[in-house]
Structures are given as structure tokens and as C-alpha cells.
Amino acid sequence: MCFFPIVLAGLTGVIPMDTPLATVSQMETVIGEDGAVILWPVVEGDLPGTSRINEILNYENAVGETLEETSENYSINHRGIVGSSFRVVWSDPQFLDLEITVETLGAYPSSMVFRYLFDLETGEEVTPNDLFLPETMPELIQLCDSMLQDRIHNETGGGYVFTEEDLENVGMRRGGIVFHYDFNYPHAAAAAEPDGELFFPWSEINRFLLPRYRR
């Protein structure tokens, strides 16, 4: 098991740039003689939320089994979890946005994506109630659904609707906020999925945000 540091950079229009950012290291665990590897994020440093973030990111908490169980299952059966990777989507002095992809193998190959948006002060995952004015959320849901319907028009069948629950899949970008809509196509058809990233620039999303998060 090895650790490798990853250097992050971020910027914000409302927080001094000397405010420290999160430092994310890569934990590497080889689970098979063929070189199959689990790459997992670990947050380091003295930021207030570091300990809590790592509790949430704990491998077993995320996937429901220990690294030892993953390694044993792969070595014996070449099934189950066969690898993972992650990327730092965004980092600034307020937030850390991480995405972890876990590759699995059963009858067919598949993957799971875990998305996390952390508040660096508390270490907790950010919820819609943390970000948005409550009275604006119904309108925000309507806007997201309208964007979604435009996106899927003539590309897929009906039955896909953006709901309040989908607001939970929120992420940060340099230029604004994104919501991830999961179509959950089977692995063999994943390439045909419409684009499920619904992006709003700061100029459009600010009126929905609590004042302290406006940019």
C-alpha cells in the first residue's frame, strides 16, 4: 500500500487566496498478481474537516467491503471489484469535489461512480439545504428538468424526470454549479447515454444560493 501526493489548485472570488486548500493523496493497493489496483483518495493536512472527510471516504464505508475482502475475492474468483480510480473535480478554500469510479466484474463488466462534495470547514457532505435558499428550490428543480428534457429530446425514451432527490447530486466547477443526472443505462449501452451534467454558471445560479456562497 503506497501513498502519492497530488497537488491541487483552486480559486474563488470571495475568499482570500492565502486560505489553504485541501491536499489529496493517492492510496494505492495492488489486489492481484496481474497488477489490478485500487486507487483511493486520502485527504491530508490541518483543515478542520479533514478527519471527518476521511471517515466518509473510508473504503469499506463506500463499497461495503474491506480492502482485504476485495483482494481475496479478486485473487480467488477474479470477480467483484477489480479496480478503482478517482479524480479531484474541483478544489477551493470552501469545497472539495471528488469523483471515485469503482470497476466491477460479474457476468459483465460494470462500474459505479461515487460523487462527493465536501465542506472543508465541517468535513460533511454538502446537501441542497446547505447551498440553496429553500424557497427557490422548486423553481431550480423545474429549470433542471427543462434542461434535462431538452437534452434527451429525440435521444432516448421517456420516463426521465429531474426531481428534488436529484438535487443531491450537486457538484462544483470553476465557472458554476453542476447537477449530475444518472440515467443508469446498462454498461453495454452506456456510450449512448445523453449528457447528464446540467451546468449553471454563477451568473444564473447565484439567485438560488445562500448569500455566503454567491460568486
C-alpha positions, 0 to 999 in steps of 0.5 A, spaced: 500 500 500 503 506 497 501 513 498 502 519 492 501 526 493 497 530 488 497 537 488 491 541 487 489 548 485 483 552 486 480 559 486 474 563 488 472 570 488 470 571 495 475 568 499 482 570 500 487 566 496 492 565 502 486 560 505 489 553 504 486 548 500 485 541 501 491 536 499 489 529 496 493 523 496 493 517 492 492 510 496 494 505 492 493 497 493 495 492 488 489 486 489 492 481 484 498 478 481 496 481 474 497 488 477 489 490 478 489 496 483 485 500 487 486 507 487 483 511 493 483 518 495 486 520 502 485 527 504 491 530 508 493 536 512 490 541 518 483 543 515 478 542 520 474 537 516 479 533 514 478 527 519 471 527 518 472 527 510 476 521 511 471 517 515 466 518 509 471 516 504 473 510 508 473 504 503 469 499 506 464 505 508 463 506 500 463 499 497 461 495 503 467 491 503 474 491 506 480 492 502 482 485 504 475 482 502 476 485 495 483 482 494 481 475 496 475 475 492 479 478 486 485 473 487 480 467 488 474 468 483 477 474 479 470 477 480 467 483 484 471 489 484 477 489 480 479 496 480 478 503 482 480 510 480 478 517 482 479 524 480 479 531 484 473 535 480 474 541 483 478 544 489 477 551 493 478 554 500 470 552 501 469 545 497 472 539 495 469 535 489 471 528 488 469 523 483 471 515 485 469 510 479 469 503 482 470 497 476 466 491 477 466 484 474 460 479 474 457 476 468 459 483 465 463 488 466 460 494 470 462 500 474 459 505 479 461 512 480 461 515 487 460 523 487 462 527 493 462 534 495 465 536 501 465 542 506 472 543 508 470 547 514 465 541 517 468 535 513 460 533 511 457 532 505 454 538 502 446 537 501 441 542 497 439 545 504 446 547 505 447 551 498 440 553 496 435 558 499 429 553 500 424 557 497 427 557 490 428 550 490 422 548 486 423 553 481 431 550 480 428 543 480 423 545 474 429 549 470 433 542 471 428 538 468 427 543 462 434 542 461 434 535 462 428 534 457 431 538 452 437 534 452 434 527 451 429 530 446 429 525 440 435 521 444 432 516 448 425 514 451 421 517 456 420 516 463 426 521 465 424 526 470 429 531 474 426 531 481 428 534 488 432 527 490 436 529 484 438 535 487 443 531 491 447 530 486 450 537 486 457 538 484 462 544 483 466 547 477 470 553 476 465 557 472 458 554 476 454 549 479 453 542 476 447 537 477 449 530 475 443 526 472 444 518 472 440 515 467 443 508 469 443 505 462 446 498 462 454 498 461 453 495 454 449 501 452 452 506 456 456 510 450 449 512 448 447 515 454 445 523 453 449 528 457 447 528 464 451 534 467 446 540 467 451 546 468 449 553 471 454 558 471 454 563 477 451 568 473 444 564 473 445 560 479 447 565 484 439 567 485 438 560 488 444 560 493 445 562 500 448 569 500 455 566 503 456 562 497 454 567 491 460 568 486 
